[in-house]
Amino acid sequence: MPTPLVPSAARVTVSGTLFGQLVENVWHVTTVAGPPLSDLEDIAGIFQLMYANLVIPFADALFINSVTVRYLGDVGGPEFSLINTPAQQGGDANGSMPGNVALCISLRTALAGRRFRGRKFFSGIPVPEVADNTISSTFADAVVASISGSMGDLTAAGFPLSVLSYVGPTIVPVTSVLYTDLFVDSQRRRLTGRGR
């Protein structure tokens, strides 16, 4: 079954590496139907700025290489890719926890139900920021603050950060970003040899 088209949505794929292994997060924003390529370029630029701030508390083994924005209302795109040259690098010189160790951040909308919530997982957490399977609140708060700040930038530009569900399909703006606990989560595919 083909993936449904969503005329008011764009997918933002932020790609990087940790210990040479692919690390990706896929985001969504609301757009106008049939956005010009310049809109996708603007979206990519906002995410590039978000990650420039976001990676500061992460270990310097983490690199963010590219941002790709694709319009989801047409099977043919358009699509825009922004390559970071040089790659954006984590700002903490301490060693990183293994690639599978991740912080889970929840994206919430004004609507109830699982299809109206999103989750993002972040690897590259410095070793001193984890104790007894618990991530420090200072680290987690910094991640939330970076995302929350960029939410405002996206909304001001006319591309609110959103949660996409192919059930419906629907795209709903995010109203809050938070963590529900500080326990480490696991992303096994981010271990070397377990994913792309």
Backbone torsions as a table, in degrees:
resi	resn	phi	psi	omega
1	MET	NA	127.6	-178.3
2	PRO	-68.4	151.2	177.0
3	THR	-67.1	131.4	179.9
4	PRO	-62.0	148.1	174.2
5	LEU	-85.3	142.9	-179.5
6	VAL	-125.4	101.3	-170.5
7	PRO	-62.3	-18.9	-176.8
8	SER	-115.6	29.6	-174.5
9	ALA	-132.6	149.0	171.3
10	ALA	-132.2	142.2	177.4
11	ARG	-99.7	134.2	179.1
12	VAL	-117.0	114.5	179.7
13	THR	-106.4	116.5	178.3
14	VAL	-103.8	118.7	-173.7
15	SER	-116.7	141.9	176.5
16	GLY	-156.7	-166.9	179.0
17	THR	-137.9	150.2	171.6
18	LEU	-135.6	119.6	-173.8
19	PHE	54.1	34.8	178.3
20	GLY	80.6	-2.3	-178.8
21	GLN	-97.7	140.6	-179.6
22	LEU	-60.4	132.9	174.0
23	VAL	-129.2	120.8	-178.6
24	GLU	-130.3	150.5	165.9
25	ASN	-131.7	135.2	179.5
26	VAL	-109.6	123.6	-179.6
27	TRP	-114.7	168.3	174.5
28	HIS	-137.3	147.7	174.7
29	VAL	-133.5	155.4	174.9
30	THR	-86.1	136.9	179.6
31	THR	-130.1	175.2	167.3
32	VAL	-77.4	158.4	176.2
33	ALA	-66.1	132.7	179.5
34	GLY	60.4	55.5	-176.8
35	PRO	-67.5	147.7	173.3
36	PRO	-68.4	159.7	-180.0
37	LEU	-59.1	-30.4	179.9
38	SER	-63.3	-31.6	175.9
39	ASP	-64.6	-43.5	-179.9
40	LEU	-65.0	-36.6	176.8
41	GLU	-64.2	-40.5	178.2
42	ASP	-63.9	-42.5	178.9
43	ILE	-60.6	-46.5	179.4
44	ALA	-59.3	-39.5	179.8
45	GLY	-64.3	-38.6	178.4
46	ILE	-66.5	-41.7	178.2
47	PHE	-67.3	-35.0	176.7
48	GLN	-61.5	-43.3	178.0
49	LEU	-66.7	-38.5	178.7
50	MET	-60.0	-46.7	-177.3
51	TYR	-71.7	-26.7	175.6
52	ALA	-59.9	-36.6	177.8
53	ASN	-84.2	-39.0	-175.3
54	LEU	-61.3	-38.6	-174.1
55	VAL	-77.9	-9.6	-176.1
56	ILE	-54.2	-46.3	-179.2
57	PRO	-81.0	-3.3	-178.7
58	PHE	-85.1	160.7	179.5
59	ALA	-63.7	149.3	-177.7
60	ASP	-75.1	4.0	171.0
61	ALA	-80.6	-10.4	179.6
62	LEU	-91.6	130.8	177.5
63	PHE	-127.6	135.6	174.8
64	ILE	-106.9	117.5	-170.7
65	ASN	-98.7	-34.6	-172.8
66	SER	-156.8	159.2	173.5
67	VAL	-129.6	123.1	179.1
68	THR	-120.1	127.3	-179.0
69	VAL	-116.2	125.6	-179.4
70	ARG	-127.5	130.6	175.3
71	TYR	-74.5	133.1	-173.1
72	LEU	-102.4	8.1	-179.8
73	GLY	-92.0	-1.0	-179.5
74	ASP	-146.4	135.4	-178.0
75	VAL	-60.9	-22.3	-178.5
76	GLY	-96.4	10.4	177.8
77	GLY	94.8	-147.2	13.6
78	PRO	-77.2	174.3	-178.9
79	GLU	-142.6	144.7	177.6
80	PHE	-134.8	134.8	177.6
81	SER	-119.6	136.8	177.7
82	LEU	-118.2	121.3	-179.7
83	ILE	-100.8	127.7	177.9
84	ASN	-81.6	116.9	178.3
85	THR	-128.9	107.3	-2.1
86	PRO	-74.4	170.1	178.5
87	ALA	-61.9	147.0	174.8
88	GLN	-73.6	129.1	-173.0
89	GLN	-115.7	143.1	174.5
90	GLY	-55.0	151.5	-172.7
91	GLY	-102.2	2.4	-178.1
92	ASP	-103.5	123.6	-176.1
93	ALA	-77.5	-7.1	176.2
94	ASN	-68.7	155.8	176.8
95	GLY	-62.5	156.7	-179.5
96	SER	-95.0	149.1	167.1
97	MET	-62.8	159.4	177.7
98	PRO	-54.4	155.7	-173.8
99	GLY	-59.5	-24.8	-179.2
100	ASN	-77.8	-16.1	-177.9
101	VAL	-79.6	120.8	-172.5
102	ALA	-138.9	153.3	171.0
103	LEU	-96.4	130.7	177.9
104	CYS	-98.6	125.0	176.7
105	ILE	-112.9	133.8	-178.2
106	SER	-99.7	135.8	174.6
107	LEU	-106.1	124.9	-176.9
108	ARG	-116.1	146.3	175.4
109	THR	-115.5	-178.0	179.4
110	ALA	-80.1	-4.3	-177.7
111	LEU	-104.9	148.4	179.6
112	ALA	-87.1	154.8	176.2
113	GLY	112.6	152.4	-175.4
114	ARG	-62.8	-33.4	-177.5
115	ARG	-71.7	-9.5	180.0
116	PHE	-108.4	17.6	174.6
117	ARG	-125.1	153.6	177.1
118	GLY	-132.1	162.3	177.3
119	ARG	-135.7	143.8	175.0
120	LYS	-129.5	139.1	-178.1
121	PHE	-115.7	133.3	-176.4
122	PHE	-121.8	121.4	176.8
123	SER	-104.4	171.3	-178.4
124	GLY	93.9	27.9	-178.1
125	ILE	-77.2	127.9	179.0
126	PRO	-60.7	142.7	-177.4
127	VAL	-53.5	-44.2	-178.5
128	PRO	-64.6	-13.4	-178.6
129	GLU	-86.7	0.6	-179.8
130	VAL	-124.9	130.9	175.9
131	ALA	-142.3	126.9	177.8
132	ASP	53.0	47.4	178.4
133	ASN	65.3	18.4	-179.6
134	THR	-123.9	132.9	179.6
135	ILE	-88.3	142.2	-178.5
136	SER	-65.5	142.6	179.3
137	SER	-66.5	-29.2	178.6
138	THR	-61.9	-45.1	178.9
139	PHE	-64.6	-50.1	-177.6
140	ALA	-61.8	-39.6	179.0
141	ASP	-63.1	-36.5	179.4
142	ALA	-66.0	-39.0	178.5
143	VAL	-65.4	-47.0	179.4
144	VAL	-60.5	-42.4	-178.5
145	ALA	-62.5	-39.9	179.5
146	SER	-63.5	-45.2	-179.0
147	ILE	-67.7	-43.5	-179.3
148	SER	-61.2	-41.0	178.7
149	GLY	-63.2	-40.1	179.8
150	SER	-73.9	-25.3	172.7
151	MET	-56.1	-44.4	178.5
152	GLY	-63.2	-40.4	179.0
153	ASP	-63.8	-42.3	179.3
154	LEU	-65.4	-42.7	179.5
155	THR	-63.9	-43.9	179.6
156	ALA	-62.0	-31.5	-179.9
157	ALA	-83.4	-8.3	179.1
158	GLY	94.3	15.7	-178.8
159	PHE	-130.6	68.5	-174.3
160	PRO	-59.8	138.7	173.2
161	LEU	-58.8	135.0	-171.3
162	SER	-142.1	167.5	174.2
163	VAL	-110.8	124.4	-179.5
164	LEU	-101.1	135.6	171.0
165	SER	-128.8	131.9	176.7
166	TYR	-82.0	-2.7	172.6
167	VAL	-85.6	107.8	-176.4
168	GLY	131.8	-65.8	-15.4
169	PRO	-79.9	158.9	-179.1
170	THR	-137.3	152.3	169.4
171	ILE	-135.2	122.4	-170.9
172	VAL	-127.0	131.8	-179.1
173	PRO	-62.5	142.3	175.9
174	VAL	-75.8	136.2	177.9
175	THR	-106.7	-23.1	179.7
176	SER	-154.0	153.2	178.5
177	VAL	-124.6	131.5	-177.2
178	LEU	-159.1	168.9	167.8
179	TYR	-112.6	141.3	-177.9
180	THR	-90.0	-21.5	172.8
181	ASP	-157.8	173.1	-177.9
182	LEU	-109.3	11.2	177.5
183	PHE	-72.7	143.5	179.1
184	VAL	-66.2	144.4	171.1
185	ASP	-106.9	171.8	-177.4
186	SER	-127.3	134.2	175.1
187	GLN	-122.6	86.3	-171.5
188	ARG	-59.2	-32.2	-178.5
189	ARG	-68.4	-11.9	177.9
190	ARG	-88.1	0.3	171.4
191	LEU	-79.8	145.1	-179.5
192	THR	-55.9	128.5	177.4
193	GLY	85.8	-4.0	-178.8
194	ARG	-98.4	-14.8	-178.8
195	GLY	-140.4	-157.5	179.2
196	ARG	-74.3	NA	NA
